[in-house]
Amino acid sequence: MKDVIAANVTLSAERARLRSSAGRWIVAATVLGSAVVSLDATVVTIAAPRIGSDLGTDMVGLQWVASGYTLALASLILVGGALGDRFGRRTVFVWGCVGFAVSSAWCGVASDIPMLVAARVAQGIAGALITPGSLALISASIDPRDQGAAIGIWSGLGGVAGAVGPVAGGWLVELAGWRSVFLINVPLAVAVAVIAARRVPESRDPHAPQRLDVLGTAAVVAGLGMLTYGFIAARTWMELVGVALLVVFVIVQARSRYPLVPPTLFGSRVFTVVNLVTFPVYAALGCVLFLLLLQLQVAAGYSPLAAGMATVPITAIMLLSSTWVGQWAQRHGARAPIAIGLLLAAAGSGLLARIGTHGSYSTAVLPGVVLFGMGMAVFVAPLTESVFAAAPTEEAGVASGVNNAIARIAQLLAVAAVPGFVGISHAPLTDTVAFSAGYRAAMWICVGLFVAGAALAAILMPRSRKV
């Protein structure tokens, strides 16, 4: 996924201006494609209690429904970018959309948990073809004078999709059942594929490696798969094998002529520190959002729609505040806002731990949601901007891809590990007392992870933006 932000080779005669018809179609296709993939990472949690009840599964089954998707997406996202650079970004993007439509239909007709998990893995594979191509196509097809605005639209509308997702998912679950959350993807993904095939010019990187890092890909997929299975099933030997395979992946990257993760990136102190901060922070973030939506439905008695609505302030605060926070961090440095934002998120998580079977939304939920949203608004944009600031221009795209993959891997492992650690993996969702006790313990683990991220940022990140 090289050169996402820098110059790209486009097979069309010239790049489109953003205000032109061609430019609007390009942005529409890439935003919708990215949104569909992002939505499926969140809306499934809204549907989880209904899935568990209908298919007769406990928390372990629901962990796999969530983790199967994230596992495939996280482990293959860099491969998807490399395939697009080599074979054509539009081509890979379109095939990803087609695959997403087919796998979503498979999810919608699944008759048991194993079938649903297999379909979710297929969805994740397709998502790994869509996600890196969405931003790369903007960079390759939009006039350089308009790329900043186009990326801003892409990012902003992605945030809107994040806000709409839980609400729309809750509404669909109540109106038409949990299967509708997956089936609605079919026409959306097909529409994106048609728009991209007809309206988006093809592009590729002429300097892309002619060979893929097959050994590295196999090592990271197998390593994350074993580690995830080990965490969910509480098999220590699987966890150890998974760690060993990830060590093999690191060794392969250091020696490969065509690495998925160029080791030279980590020659930058800031890039290394940013990714060190990213791991605990996004592990906590993924765990909070996964368990919060479950707790609201399982223990607090919220409907799927009400649970989705309860989290809207988080994204609303981010949309209203992230732009000026990012601008401030560009001028003054990212260390302070990242550390402060993470401490606010930690405080918000502590307040969210109080949610139980009693208490109104205004007193038991809203204060924690608001404080958590304020924390995210303060740290997300500076953390993301630091990735681009730390990498050379010619490696900005792959640097962003690596950070994105690390964030998703962290979320994957947290959702796999934390429920078992706090004792709710095998608890029935009808046991609100046991689930609430585990939920509170999990939230305090997340508080610790956010504080750890804040400490790493405060101690290791430089005051200025210089690498």
KENUFI-812137 format. One record per residue (C-alpha): residue number from 1; z, x, y. Coordinates in pm, 1 decimal, m for minus. Layout:
N
PT|pos|up|east|north
PT|NUM|Z|X|Y
...
***
This chain:
467
PT|pos|up|east|north
PT|1|0.0|0.0|0.0
PT|2|m81.2|288.4|232.5
PT|3|m165.7|245.7|595.1
PT|4|m53.5|m114.1|645.5
PT|5|28.6|m60.5|1010.6
PT|6|m217.4|222.4|1079.4
PT|7|m595.3|201.9|1071.7
PT|8|m759.8|41.6|770.2
PT|9|m1116.9|37.6|649.1
PT|10|m1267.4|m309.1|673.6
PT|11|m1593.3|m400.0|506.1
PT|12|m1688.9|m639.5|783.3
PT|13|m1875.4|m526.7|1094.1
PT|14|m1580.3|m557.3|1331.5
PT|15|m1226.9|m687.3|1343.0
PT|16|m1143.6|m1032.3|1474.6
PT|17|m953.6|m1107.6|1793.4
PT|18|m643.7|m1315.5|1737.8
PT|19|m759.1|m1602.1|1960.1
PT|20|m1092.7|m1631.6|1782.2
PT|21|m1155.9|m1881.1|1504.0
PT|22|m1182.9|m1596.6|1253.4
PT|23|m854.0|m1447.6|1370.9
PT|24|m669.7|m1777.1|1339.1
PT|25|m797.4|m1827.8|985.0
PT|26|m688.6|m1477.0|884.0
PT|27|m337.0|m1526.9|1018.8
PT|28|m314.2|m1874.4|864.1
PT|29|m407.7|m1745.0|517.6
PT|30|m169.2|m1449.6|525.3
PT|31|124.3|m1646.4|668.5
PT|32|84.5|m1928.1|416.4
PT|33|50.6|m1685.0|126.5
PT|34|362.2|m1493.2|223.9
PT|35|553.5|m1816.5|288.9
PT|36|476.3|m1963.5|m53.7
PT|37|611.3|m1650.8|m225.6
PT|38|922.7|m1638.6|m6.6
PT|39|999.0|m2007.3|m48.9
PT|40|1009.5|m1982.7|m427.0
PT|41|1277.1|m1715.7|m403.6
PT|42|1507.9|m1961.3|m223.3
PT|43|1428.1|m2320.7|m314.6
PT|44|1502.3|m2268.0|m683.1
PT|45|1872.3|m2228.9|m596.9
PT|46|1870.1|m2574.6|m440.5
PT|47|1725.9|m2713.8|m762.8
PT|48|1947.8|m2506.5|m994.6
PT|49|2220.6|m2766.0|m1067.3
PT|50|1957.7|m3028.5|m1156.6
PT|51|1770.0|m2776.4|m1372.7
PT|52|2092.3|m2688.3|m1553.2
PT|53|2174.4|m3052.2|m1617.1
PT|54|1823.8|m3150.3|m1728.1
PT|55|1756.2|m2851.1|m1953.0
PT|56|2112.0|m2814.5|m2076.9
PT|57|2189.4|m2461.0|m1963.1
PT|58|2487.7|m2280.2|m1814.9
PT|59|2505.1|m2022.2|m1537.8
PT|60|2338.6|m1756.0|m1756.1
PT|61|2024.6|m1965.6|m1786.1
PT|62|2018.2|m2027.9|m1411.8
PT|63|2064.5|m1656.4|m1346.4
PT|64|1753.9|m1588.7|m1552.5
PT|65|1556.3|m1858.4|m1371.1
PT|66|1632.6|m1679.2|m1044.6
PT|67|1623.0|m1322.1|m1174.3
PT|68|1306.1|m1350.3|m1383.6
PT|69|1107.3|m1417.1|m1068.6
PT|70|1275.0|m1147.6|m860.5
PT|71|1253.4|m891.4|m1143.2
PT|72|875.8|m916.9|m1168.8
PT|73|828.6|m932.6|m791.9
PT|74|1056.1|m637.4|m712.5
PT|75|931.4|m405.6|m985.6
PT|76|560.3|m469.6|m927.8
PT|77|533.6|m513.4|m550.0
PT|78|427.7|m151.0|m494.4
PT|79|174.8|m178.9|m776.2
PT|80|31.1|m488.2|m607.7
PT|81|m15.5|m293.3|m286.3
PT|82|m184.1|m5.7|m470.6
PT|83|m422.0|m244.1|m648.2
PT|84|m518.1|m401.5|m316.1
PT|85|m587.0|m62.7|m156.9
PT|86|m810.6|34.3|m446.7
PT|87|m990.8|m285.2|m552.7
PT|88|m987.9|m482.9|m228.4
PT|89|m695.5|m648.3|m54.5
PT|90|m860.7|m987.1|m21.7
PT|91|m964.8|m985.9|m388.6
PT|92|m615.0|m903.5|m512.5
PT|93|m459.7|m1150.6|m266.7
PT|94|m687.4|m1434.0|m386.1
PT|95|m623.4|m1363.1|m753.5
PT|96|m252.7|m1354.5|m677.7
PT|97|m275.4|m1701.3|m520.9
PT|98|m465.3|m1835.5|m822.2
PT|99|m207.3|m1684.4|m1057.2
PT|100|72.7|m1832.8|m848.0
PT|101|m81.7|m2179.8|m871.8
PT|102|m118.4|m2157.7|m1250.0
PT|103|230.6|m2019.7|m1308.0
PT|104|383.7|m2278.9|m1074.0
PT|105|221.8|m2556.1|m1278.4
PT|106|368.4|m2391.0|m1588.2
PT|107|714.4|m2397.4|m1428.2
PT|108|669.9|m2765.6|m1345.3
PT|109|600.6|m2865.6|m1706.2
PT|110|853.6|m2632.1|m1874.2
PT|111|1045.7|m2812.1|m2148.3
PT|112|1328.0|m2562.4|m2193.5
PT|113|1489.6|m2260.9|m2026.3
PT|114|1296.8|m1988.4|m2216.4
PT|115|966.8|m2147.4|m2112.8
PT|116|1082.3|m2184.3|m1752.3
PT|117|1199.4|m1822.2|m1736.3
PT|118|866.8|m1699.8|m1878.5
PT|119|681.7|m1904.4|m1617.5
PT|120|904.9|m1765.3|m1343.4
PT|121|822.1|m1410.6|m1453.5
PT|122|452.9|m1499.5|m1431.1
PT|123|516.3|m1636.7|m1081.2
PT|124|680.0|m1308.0|m981.6
PT|125|383.3|m1107.1|m1108.9
PT|126|148.3|m1321.7|m902.9
PT|127|378.0|m1292.4|m601.0
PT|128|363.1|m912.8|m629.2
PT|129|m13.5|m937.4|m576.7
PT|130|24.8|m1163.9|m271.8
PT|131|314.2|m1014.2|m77.6
PT|132|186.4|m663.0|6.0
PT|133|m161.4|m794.5|79.5
PT|134|m48.8|m1049.7|337.5
PT|135|51.5|m794.2|600.4
PT|136|m214.0|m542.6|495.8
PT|137|m489.6|m797.5|558.4
PT|138|m366.1|m859.3|912.6
PT|139|m368.1|m486.7|983.2
PT|140|m712.3|m443.8|829.9
PT|141|m882.2|m751.0|977.9
PT|142|m728.6|m817.1|1321.2
PT|143|m833.4|m621.8|1629.6
PT|144|m579.4|m341.7|1702.8
PT|145|m519.5|m489.3|2049.9
PT|146|m386.0|m807.9|1887.8
PT|147|m209.4|m668.4|1581.9
PT|148|135.5|m664.7|1742.4
PT|149|106.7|m1033.0|1832.4
PT|150|m37.6|m1119.4|1490.8
PT|151|245.1|m942.3|1308.8
PT|152|492.3|m1119.1|1537.3
PT|153|342.3|m1456.3|1441.2
PT|154|351.0|m1356.0|1073.9
PT|155|716.9|m1257.9|1100.0
PT|156|820.9|m1555.6|1312.7
PT|157|653.8|m1819.3|1099.3
PT|158|798.2|m1648.4|792.8
PT|159|1140.3|m1709.6|945.7
PT|160|1053.1|m2073.6|1004.4
PT|161|950.6|m2100.6|638.8
PT|162|1287.2|m1957.0|543.2
PT|163|1460.4|m2227.1|744.4
PT|164|1242.1|m2509.1|614.9
PT|165|1256.8|m2396.9|250.2
PT|166|1607.4|m2509.1|151.0
PT|167|1570.6|m2834.7|343.7
PT|168|1227.0|m2916.1|201.6
PT|169|1342.8|m2811.9|m144.1
PT|170|1647.2|m3036.2|m123.4
PT|171|1435.9|m3327.9|m5.8
PT|172|1186.2|m3279.3|m290.5
PT|173|1460.8|m3254.4|m552.7
PT|174|1615.9|m3581.0|m436.9
PT|175|1281.9|m3759.3|m399.2
PT|176|1090.7|m3645.1|m706.9
PT|177|1315.2|m3421.7|m918.6
PT|178|1341.2|m3045.1|m961.6
PT|179|993.1|m3008.9|m1112.3
PT|180|837.4|m3109.3|m780.8
PT|181|974.7|m2788.0|m622.2
PT|182|733.9|m2592.4|m841.2
PT|183|444.1|m2838.0|m860.4
PT|184|411.8|m2853.5|m480.2
PT|185|308.4|m2486.5|m494.0
PT|186|m9.9|m2567.3|m685.0
PT|187|m212.1|m2729.3|m402.7
PT|188|m61.0|m2490.2|m144.8
PT|189|m154.9|m2176.3|m340.0
PT|190|m503.2|m2309.2|m416.8
PT|191|m558.7|m2389.4|m47.9
PT|192|m453.1|m2036.4|51.6
PT|193|m686.9|m1886.3|m208.9
PT|194|m981.3|m2090.9|m77.6
PT|195|m910.1|m2002.7|286.7
PT|196|m875.5|m1633.5|206.0
PT|197|m1189.7|m1623.3|m8.9
PT|198|m1399.6|m1791.2|260.3
PT|199|m1246.4|m1673.9|587.4
PT|200|m1078.7|m1334.4|535.9
PT|201|m1295.3|m1016.9|531.3
PT|202|m1254.7|m771.6|246.4
PT|203|m1089.6|m435.0|307.6
PT|204|m969.8|m139.5|106.2
PT|205|m840.1|212.9|155.2
PT|206|m1116.1|468.5|82.7
PT|207|m848.0|733.0|32.1
PT|208|m650.0|530.0|m221.4
PT|209|m571.4|718.1|m547.1
PT|210|m826.7|655.7|m818.6
PT|211|m553.0|628.1|m1078.6
PT|212|m243.0|412.4|m1089.2
PT|213|96.8|555.0|m1174.6
PT|214|114.5|382.7|m1514.7
PT|215|410.2|584.7|m1644.7
PT|216|610.7|526.8|m1327.4
PT|217|532.5|155.5|m1334.1
PT|218|638.5|125.9|m1698.4
PT|219|962.2|314.1|m1630.7
PT|220|1066.9|101.0|m1333.1
PT|221|976.3|m229.7|m1500.5
PT|222|1156.9|m138.4|m1822.8
PT|223|1454.2|9.3|m1637.1
PT|224|1509.3|m290.8|m1413.3
PT|225|1450.2|m526.0|m1705.3
PT|226|1711.3|m356.2|m1922.5
PT|227|1959.2|m331.3|m1635.9
PT|228|1916.7|m700.1|m1548.0
PT|229|1949.9|m809.0|m1911.2
PT|230|2253.6|m585.7|m1953.7
PT|231|2428.7|m730.9|m1649.7
PT|232|2361.3|m1093.7|m1742.9
PT|233|2439.8|m1052.7|m2113.9
PT|234|2730.5|m808.5|m2053.9
PT|235|2574.5|m540.4|m2274.7
PT|236|2693.0|m199.4|m2158.3
PT|237|2442.6|m8.5|m2371.9
PT|238|2156.3|m197.7|m2207.4
PT|239|2290.6|m109.9|m1864.5
PT|240|2305.2|258.0|m1961.4
PT|241|1949.8|249.8|m2098.4
PT|242|1834.0|81.4|m1779.5
PT|243|1996.2|349.3|m1563.6
PT|244|1838.9|621.3|m1780.9
PT|245|1493.4|466.9|m1741.9
PT|246|1535.1|449.7|m1363.7
PT|247|1626.6|819.7|m1366.8
PT|248|1303.2|877.6|m1561.7
PT|249|1120.4|683.9|m1288.2
PT|250|1263.2|913.8|m1019.0
PT|251|1157.1|1221.9|m1218.0
PT|252|807.9|1081.5|m1270.0
PT|253|772.3|1011.4|m897.0
PT|254|867.1|1370.4|m815.8
PT|255|601.1|1508.4|m1052.6
PT|256|320.4|1251.0|m1034.6
PT|257|m4.9|1318.4|m851.4
PT|258|m24.6|947.3|m768.5
PT|259|336.7|834.0|m713.7
PT|260|424.2|474.7|m629.2
PT|261|700.6|614.2|m407.6
PT|262|597.1|940.1|m234.8
PT|263|902.5|1171.2|m247.0
PT|264|806.1|1308.5|95.8
PT|265|926.5|982.9|252.3
PT|266|1283.0|1075.7|171.9
PT|267|1245.5|1399.6|366.4
PT|268|1336.2|1184.7|664.9
PT|269|1711.8|1154.1|702.5
PT|270|1682.3|819.4|879.8
PT|271|1455.7|672.8|610.4
PT|272|1697.7|784.0|339.5
PT|273|1999.4|643.9|523.2
PT|274|1825.3|314.1|602.6
PT|275|1753.7|261.8|233.8
PT|276|2108.6|358.9|140.0
PT|277|2229.5|90.2|380.2
PT|278|1970.7|m159.9|259.3
PT|279|2089.6|m160.0|m101.3
PT|280|2449.8|m287.7|m63.2
PT|281|2355.7|m510.0|230.4
PT|282|2077.6|m698.2|52.8
PT|283|2280.5|m713.9|m266.6
PT|284|2547.2|m898.2|m67.8
PT|285|2290.2|m1111.5|113.8
PT|286|2120.5|m1224.2|m207.8
PT|287|2452.1|m1303.3|m375.0
PT|288|2586.9|m1502.0|m77.9
PT|289|2277.7|m1719.8|m45.0
PT|290|2251.1|m1778.6|m421.2
PT|291|2614.3|m1875.5|m477.5
PT|292|2667.8|m2058.2|m146.7
PT|293|2400.8|m2318.0|m222.8
PT|294|2546.1|m2365.1|m571.5
PT|295|2904.8|m2395.7|m445.1
PT|296|2805.7|m2657.9|m189.8
PT|297|2656.5|m2872.1|m466.1
PT|298|2883.5|m2794.5|m761.8
PT|299|3224.5|m2794.7|m590.9
PT|300|3185.4|m2947.7|m244.9
PT|301|2974.7|m3237.7|m373.4
PT|302|2678.0|m3192.9|m138.4
PT|303|2342.4|m3338.2|m233.7
PT|304|2050.7|m3089.4|m262.7
PT|305|1922.8|m3198.6|78.8
PT|306|2264.6|m3172.2|243.4
PT|307|2317.4|m2825.8|93.6
PT|308|1982.8|m2712.2|233.9
PT|309|2063.0|m2855.0|574.9
PT|310|2401.3|m2680.2|574.2
PT|311|2237.6|m2336.2|585.8
PT|312|1985.4|m2410.3|862.9
PT|313|2206.2|m2256.7|1137.6
PT|314|2168.6|m1914.2|971.9
PT|315|1792.9|m1903.8|1019.9
PT|316|1804.9|m2086.7|1353.3
PT|317|2033.9|m1820.6|1498.9
PT|318|1808.8|m1545.7|1360.5
PT|319|1498.1|m1700.0|1515.5
PT|320|1665.8|m1734.1|1855.3
PT|321|1823.6|m1388.4|1864.5
PT|322|1631.0|m1138.1|1652.0
PT|323|1359.3|m1056.6|1907.9
PT|324|1585.3|m938.9|2188.5
PT|325|1817.0|m760.2|1944.3
PT|326|1517.6|m570.0|1806.3
PT|327|1405.1|m478.9|2158.8
PT|328|1753.3|m353.7|2247.1
PT|329|1764.2|m142.5|1931.0
PT|330|1425.0|11.5|2016.1
PT|331|1562.8|129.7|2350.2
PT|332|1917.2|229.5|2254.5
PT|333|1912.6|301.7|1881.8
PT|334|1979.2|95.6|1571.6
PT|335|2314.0|234.6|1457.6
PT|336|2541.6|14.9|1669.5
PT|337|2368.5|m321.6|1609.9
PT|338|2337.2|m257.1|1237.0
PT|339|2705.3|m168.4|1200.0
PT|340|2823.8|m454.4|1424.1
PT|341|2593.3|m705.9|1258.9
PT|342|2713.8|m611.1|912.5
PT|343|3077.5|m650.4|1015.4
PT|344|2996.3|m997.2|1153.5
PT|345|2821.6|m1085.4|825.6
PT|346|3128.3|m960.9|636.5
PT|347|3355.1|m1183.2|847.8
PT|348|3122.2|m1478.5|792.3
PT|349|3126.4|m1421.3|416.1
PT|350|3505.4|m1419.1|425.5
PT|351|3506.0|m1757.2|599.5
PT|352|3251.1|m1895.0|351.4
PT|353|3488.3|m1799.5|68.1
PT|354|3711.7|m2089.1|181.7
PT|355|3460.1|m2357.0|78.8
PT|356|3604.2|m2572.7|m197.3
PT|357|3630.3|m2933.4|m300.1
PT|358|3795.3|m3040.2|25.2
PT|359|3723.3|m2989.8|394.4
PT|360|3461.5|m3117.6|634.9
PT|361|3139.1|m2936.9|715.0
PT|362|3252.5|m2861.7|1071.0
PT|363|3571.3|m2685.2|961.5
PT|364|3499.5|m2549.7|611.9
PT|365|3130.2|m2453.3|629.6
PT|366|2993.1|m2430.5|983.4
PT|367|3215.7|m2147.3|1119.1
PT|368|3122.4|m1917.6|830.7
PT|369|2754.4|m2011.5|844.6
PT|370|2739.1|m1946.0|1220.6
PT|371|2916.8|m1610.6|1199.5
PT|372|2703.9|m1507.0|900.9
PT|373|2386.8|m1604.0|1089.9
PT|374|2499.5|m1407.5|1396.2
PT|375|2552.0|m1102.5|1177.1
PT|376|2207.3|m1130.1|1022.9
PT|377|2048.0|m1178.1|1364.1
PT|378|2209.8|m856.6|1486.1
PT|379|2133.7|m628.2|1189.6
PT|380|1806.6|m745.1|1025.8
PT|381|1558.4|m656.1|1302.7
PT|382|1706.7|m308.8|1378.7
PT|383|1720.6|m226.7|1008.5
PT|384|1356.0|m324.5|961.6
PT|385|1244.6|m141.3|1276.0
PT|386|1426.2|172.7|1160.2
PT|387|1204.2|188.2|851.9
PT|388|889.4|208.0|1064.0
PT|389|1047.9|446.5|1314.5
PT|390|1151.5|687.0|1037.8
PT|391|814.5|709.8|860.8
PT|392|498.2|889.6|973.9
PT|393|232.7|649.4|1101.2
PT|394|4.0|715.4|805.4
PT|395|286.2|623.2|563.7
PT|396|429.9|325.2|753.1
PT|397|288.1|74.8|507.7
PT|398|418.5|237.0|191.5
PT|399|753.5|301.6|365.1
PT|400|784.2|m69.4|440.3
PT|401|688.1|m149.0|81.3
PT|402|953.8|84.7|m58.3
PT|403|1223.0|m67.9|162.7
PT|404|1108.1|m418.8|68.2
PT|405|1124.6|m328.3|m301.1
PT|406|1473.6|m178.4|m265.1
PT|407|1595.6|m494.4|m89.8
PT|408|1457.7|m717.8|m365.0
PT|409|1595.6|m493.6|m640.2
PT|410|1938.9|m509.7|m477.9
PT|411|1925.3|m889.4|m468.0
PT|412|1805.7|m898.8|m829.2
PT|413|2089.4|m683.1|m959.4
PT|414|2354.9|m863.4|m754.6
PT|415|2255.2|m1207.5|m883.5
PT|416|2247.0|m1064.7|m1237.1
PT|417|2579.6|m878.6|m1219.9
PT|418|2824.3|m1055.8|m988.6
PT|419|2850.5|m1398.2|m1163.0
PT|420|2944.3|m1227.6|m1490.5
PT|421|3187.6|m995.9|m1317.2
PT|422|3377.5|m1288.2|m1159.3
PT|423|3374.0|m1489.8|m1481.9
PT|424|3138.7|m1779.1|m1406.3
PT|425|2833.2|m1684.6|m1611.8
PT|426|2942.1|m1894.4|m1910.1
PT|427|3140.8|m2157.1|m1719.9
PT|428|2980.7|m2504.3|m1724.2
PT|429|2868.8|m2621.0|m1382.2
PT|430|3088.0|m2927.5|m1428.3
PT|431|3401.9|m2708.6|m1422.4
PT|432|3449.2|m2703.3|m1045.6
PT|433|3787.2|m2527.3|m1061.6
PT|434|3658.3|m2227.7|m1259.0
PT|435|3336.3|m2210.5|m1058.5
PT|436|3522.6|m2221.6|m725.4
PT|437|3759.1|m1942.1|m832.9
PT|438|3464.4|m1724.0|m931.5
PT|439|3278.3|m1813.4|m614.0
PT|440|3569.5|m1701.7|m395.1
PT|441|3595.3|m1370.9|m580.4
PT|442|3219.6|m1318.3|m544.0
PT|443|3231.9|m1379.8|m170.2
PT|444|3500.8|m1114.4|m129.0
PT|445|3287.0|m871.4|m327.0
PT|446|3009.1|m944.9|m77.6
PT|447|3250.2|m880.2|209.7
PT|448|3313.3|m536.7|61.0
PT|449|2942.0|m465.9|25.2
PT|450|2873.4|m559.1|388.4
PT|451|3160.4|m339.4|507.2
PT|452|3029.1|m51.9|293.3
PT|453|2686.1|m91.1|454.9
PT|454|2845.0|m91.7|801.1
PT|455|3035.4|226.6|720.4
PT|456|2722.1|401.5|593.5
PT|457|2531.0|303.5|908.2
PT|458|2812.1|407.6|1144.8
PT|459|2867.6|743.4|976.7
PT|460|2517.6|852.4|872.5
PT|461|2268.5|698.4|1114.0
PT|462|2187.1|890.8|1433.4
PT|463|2260.9|741.1|1772.7
PT|464|1896.9|759.3|1885.7
PT|465|1573.2|657.6|1713.3
PT|466|1467.5|1017.4|1658.5
PT|467|1432.9|1122.2|1294.5
***
